[in-house]
Amino acid sequence: SGINAEYGEEESEEEATPVTKKRKTEAPAPVPVKNGKPPQTPKQTKKPQTPAKPNLNELKKKLLASPSLPKKYEKFVNLMKNAHKVSDEKEIKTTWEFLQKNK
């Protein structure tokens, strides 16, 4: 009975409640209202700034002016796909051939 007197039932319930409580991060914070209207959140309806098909003539000029270009075709393909977002193999090959002729 001495142990139960030291640790009452109320204390043991309080220790159990933090486990069942919801975390603050789960519920969104209330939106502050200004002038009777909630603030507008920016919607992601804008298209990405990079064009769907990059202009190859401009890209060729940039690449010719570049001080360091890949020496192997495989690395050049990687550069074009990742840095310049060109995925068409035909366009990459023609650009590679153009750069090899005009070094």
C-alpha atoms as an extended CHARMM CRD file, in Angstrom:
* protein
*
       103  EXT
         1         1  SER       CA              0.0000000000        0.0000000000        0.0000000000  PROA      1               0.0000000000
         2         2  GLY       CA              2.9970000000        2.3190000000        0.5440000000  PROA      2               0.0000000000
         3         3  ILE       CA              4.0560000000        2.1450000000       -3.1190000000  PROA      3               0.0000000000
         4         4  ASN       CA              0.5120000000        2.8920000000       -4.3570000000  PROA      4               0.0000000000
         5         5  ALA       CA              0.2440000000        5.8710000000       -2.0070000000  PROA      5               0.0000000000
         6         6  GLU       CA              3.4160000000        7.4350000000       -3.4380000000  PROA      6               0.0000000000
         7         7  TYR       CA              2.3480000000        6.9610000000       -7.0590000000  PROA      7               0.0000000000
         8         8  GLY       CA             -1.3670000000        7.6680000000       -7.2970000000  PROA      8               0.0000000000
         9         9  GLU       CA             -3.5790000000        6.6950000000      -10.2020000000  PROA      9               0.0000000000
        10        10  GLU       CA             -3.7870000000       10.3120000000      -11.3870000000  PROA      10              0.0000000000
        11        11  GLU       CA             -0.0240000000       10.5210000000      -11.9010000000  PROA      11              0.0000000000
        12        12  SER       CA              0.0940000000        7.2910000000      -13.9100000000  PROA      12              0.0000000000
        13        13  GLU       CA             -2.7240000000        8.5690000000      -16.1660000000  PROA      13              0.0000000000
        14        14  GLU       CA             -0.8080000000       11.7940000000      -16.7920000000  PROA      14              0.0000000000
        15        15  GLU       CA              2.2420000000        9.7980000000      -17.8230000000  PROA      15              0.0000000000
        16        16  ALA       CA              0.1600000000        7.8420000000      -20.3540000000  PROA      16              0.0000000000
        17        17  THR       CA             -1.5690000000       10.8580000000      -21.9500000000  PROA      17              0.0000000000
        18        18  PRO       CA              1.4480000000       12.3310000000      -23.8510000000  PROA      18              0.0000000000
        19        19  VAL       CA              1.6290000000        9.1120000000      -25.8730000000  PROA      19              0.0000000000
        20        20  THR       CA             -1.9670000000        9.3980000000      -27.0650000000  PROA      20              0.0000000000
        21        21  LYS       CA             -1.9260000000       13.1540000000      -27.7160000000  PROA      21              0.0000000000
        22        22  LYS       CA             -1.6970000000       14.2640000000      -31.3240000000  PROA      22              0.0000000000
        23        23  ARG       CA              1.4850000000       15.9510000000      -32.3890000000  PROA      23              0.0000000000
        24        24  LYS       CA              1.3180000000       19.6450000000      -33.1460000000  PROA      24              0.0000000000
        25        25  THR       CA              2.8940000000       19.1060000000      -36.5670000000  PROA      25              0.0000000000
        26        26  GLU       CA             -0.0580000000       16.9930000000      -37.7800000000  PROA      26              0.0000000000
        27        27  ALA       CA             -2.6640000000       19.7550000000      -37.5660000000  PROA      27              0.0000000000
        28        28  PRO       CA             -2.0650000000       22.8860000000      -39.6710000000  PROA      28              0.0000000000
        29        29  ALA       CA             -1.8180000000       26.1670000000      -37.8330000000  PROA      29              0.0000000000
        30        30  PRO       CA             -4.9420000000       28.3430000000      -38.0200000000  PROA      30              0.0000000000
        31        31  VAL       CA             -4.7610000000       30.7980000000      -40.9090000000  PROA      31              0.0000000000
        32        32  PRO       CA             -4.7140000000       34.4370000000      -39.7790000000  PROA      32              0.0000000000
        33        33  VAL       CA             -7.6110000000       36.4020000000      -41.2390000000  PROA      33              0.0000000000
        34        34  LYS       CA             -6.9810000000       39.9230000000      -42.5580000000  PROA      34              0.0000000000
        35        35  ASN       CA             -9.7750000000       42.2040000000      -43.8130000000  PROA      35              0.0000000000
        36        36  GLY       CA            -12.2500000000       39.3490000000      -43.5750000000  PROA      36              0.0000000000
        37        37  LYS       CA            -10.3870000000       37.2650000000      -46.1890000000  PROA      37              0.0000000000
        38        38  PRO       CA             -7.7780000000       34.5810000000      -45.4920000000  PROA      38              0.0000000000
        39        39  PRO       CA             -4.3800000000       35.2610000000      -47.1020000000  PROA      39              0.0000000000
        40        40  GLN       CA             -3.9300000000       33.6450000000      -50.4830000000  PROA      40              0.0000000000
        41        41  THR       CA             -1.3920000000       30.8890000000      -50.6860000000  PROA      41              0.0000000000
        42        42  PRO       CA              0.6860000000       30.7950000000      -53.8840000000  PROA      42              0.0000000000
        43        43  LYS       CA             -0.6460000000       28.0920000000      -56.1670000000  PROA      43              0.0000000000
        44        44  GLN       CA              1.7160000000       25.9940000000      -58.2360000000  PROA      44              0.0000000000
        45        45  THR       CA             -0.0940000000       26.4280000000      -61.5400000000  PROA      45              0.0000000000
        46        46  LYS       CA              2.8570000000       28.1130000000      -63.2550000000  PROA      46              0.0000000000
        47        47  LYS       CA              4.7270000000       26.0940000000      -65.8300000000  PROA      47              0.0000000000
        48        48  PRO       CA              8.4520000000       25.5350000000      -65.2840000000  PROA      48              0.0000000000
        49        49  GLN       CA             10.6130000000       28.3570000000      -66.5960000000  PROA      49              0.0000000000
        50        50  THR       CA             12.7000000000       26.1290000000      -68.8260000000  PROA      50              0.0000000000
        51        51  PRO       CA             11.1370000000       25.6140000000      -72.2440000000  PROA      51              0.0000000000
        52        52  ALA       CA              9.9740000000       22.1460000000      -73.2140000000  PROA      52              0.0000000000
        53        53  LYS       CA             12.3370000000       22.0720000000      -76.2070000000  PROA      53              0.0000000000
        54        54  PRO       CA             15.5200000000       24.1350000000      -75.8020000000  PROA      54              0.0000000000
        55        55  ASN       CA             16.6970000000       26.1450000000      -78.7920000000  PROA      55              0.0000000000
        56        56  LEU       CA             19.5640000000       24.0780000000      -80.2190000000  PROA      56              0.0000000000
        57        57  ASN       CA             21.2030000000       26.9490000000      -82.1010000000  PROA      57              0.0000000000
        58        58  GLU       CA             21.5610000000       28.9860000000      -78.9000000000  PROA      58              0.0000000000
        59        59  LEU       CA             22.7300000000       25.8830000000      -77.0560000000  PROA      59              0.0000000000
        60        60  LYS       CA             25.3810000000       25.1760000000      -79.7040000000  PROA      60              0.0000000000
        61        61  LYS       CA             26.7140000000       28.7400000000      -79.3740000000  PROA      61              0.0000000000
        62        62  LYS       CA             26.8960000000       28.3530000000      -75.5900000000  PROA      62              0.0000000000
        63        63  LEU       CA             28.6750000000       25.0210000000      -75.8700000000  PROA      63              0.0000000000
        64        64  LEU       CA             31.2030000000       26.3770000000      -78.3910000000  PROA      64              0.0000000000
        65        65  ALA       CA             32.0120000000       29.2200000000      -75.9940000000  PROA      65              0.0000000000
        66        66  SER       CA             32.3980000000       26.8070000000      -73.0900000000  PROA      66              0.0000000000
        67        67  PRO       CA             36.0120000000       26.3710000000      -71.9260000000  PROA      67              0.0000000000
        68        68  SER       CA             35.5480000000       22.7330000000      -70.9540000000  PROA      68              0.0000000000
        69        69  LEU       CA             33.4450000000       20.1660000000      -72.7520000000  PROA      69              0.0000000000
        70        70  PRO       CA             33.3890000000       16.3960000000      -72.3240000000  PROA      70              0.0000000000
        71        71  LYS       CA             35.8350000000       14.6110000000      -74.6270000000  PROA      71              0.0000000000
        72        72  LYS       CA             33.8180000000       11.4000000000      -74.8010000000  PROA      72              0.0000000000
        73        73  TYR       CA             30.3740000000       11.0970000000      -76.3930000000  PROA      73              0.0000000000
        74        74  GLU       CA             28.8590000000        9.2300000000      -73.4280000000  PROA      74              0.0000000000
        75        75  LYS       CA             29.8040000000       12.0330000000      -71.0530000000  PROA      75              0.0000000000
        76        76  PHE       CA             28.4640000000       14.6050000000      -73.5080000000  PROA      76              0.0000000000
        77        77  VAL       CA             25.1210000000       12.7550000000      -73.6080000000  PROA      77              0.0000000000
        78        78  ASN       CA             25.0400000000       12.8880000000      -69.8120000000  PROA      78              0.0000000000
        79        79  LEU       CA             25.7670000000       16.6330000000      -69.8630000000  PROA      79              0.0000000000
        80        80  MET       CA             23.0300000000       17.3180000000      -72.3960000000  PROA      80              0.0000000000
        81        81  LYS       CA             20.4200000000       15.2410000000      -70.5620000000  PROA      81              0.0000000000
        82        82  ASN       CA             21.1440000000       16.5870000000      -67.0920000000  PROA      82              0.0000000000
        83        83  ALA       CA             22.3670000000       20.1490000000      -67.5240000000  PROA      83              0.0000000000
        84        84  HSD       CA             20.4650000000       21.1850000000      -70.6390000000  PROA      84              0.0000000000
        85        85  LYS       CA             17.3950000000       18.9090000000      -70.3850000000  PROA      85              0.0000000000
        86        86  VAL       CA             17.7540000000       17.5910000000      -73.9430000000  PROA      86              0.0000000000
        87        87  SER       CA             16.4820000000       14.0230000000      -74.1070000000  PROA      87              0.0000000000
        88        88  ASP       CA             16.2770000000       13.4720000000      -77.8820000000  PROA      88              0.0000000000
        89        89  GLU       CA             19.1700000000       11.2150000000      -78.9390000000  PROA      89              0.0000000000
        90        90  LYS       CA             19.0970000000       12.5690000000      -82.4970000000  PROA      90              0.0000000000
        91        91  GLU       CA             19.4910000000       16.1740000000      -81.3290000000  PROA      91              0.0000000000
        92        92  ILE       CA             22.3090000000       15.2140000000      -78.9570000000  PROA      92              0.0000000000
        93        93  LYS       CA             24.1400000000       13.3720000000      -81.7280000000  PROA      93              0.0000000000
        94        94  THR       CA             23.8350000000       16.2650000000      -84.1990000000  PROA      94              0.0000000000
        95        95  THR       CA             25.0220000000       18.7170000000      -81.5390000000  PROA      95              0.0000000000
        96        96  TRP       CA             27.9970000000       16.4500000000      -80.7310000000  PROA      96              0.0000000000
        97        97  GLU       CA             28.9600000000       16.2170000000      -84.3870000000  PROA      97              0.0000000000
        98        98  PHE       CA             28.6010000000       19.9920000000      -84.7880000000  PROA      98              0.0000000000
        99        99  LEU       CA             30.8910000000       20.6190000000      -81.8130000000  PROA      99              0.0000000000
       100       100  GLN       CA             33.5020000000       18.1300000000      -83.0770000000  PROA      100             0.0000000000
       101       101  LYS       CA             33.6530000000       19.9190000000      -86.4440000000  PROA      101             0.0000000000
       102       102  ASN       CA             33.6840000000       23.4500000000      -85.0360000000  PROA      102             0.0000000000
       103       103  LYS       CA             36.1360000000       23.1450000000      -82.1520000000  PROA      103             0.0000000000
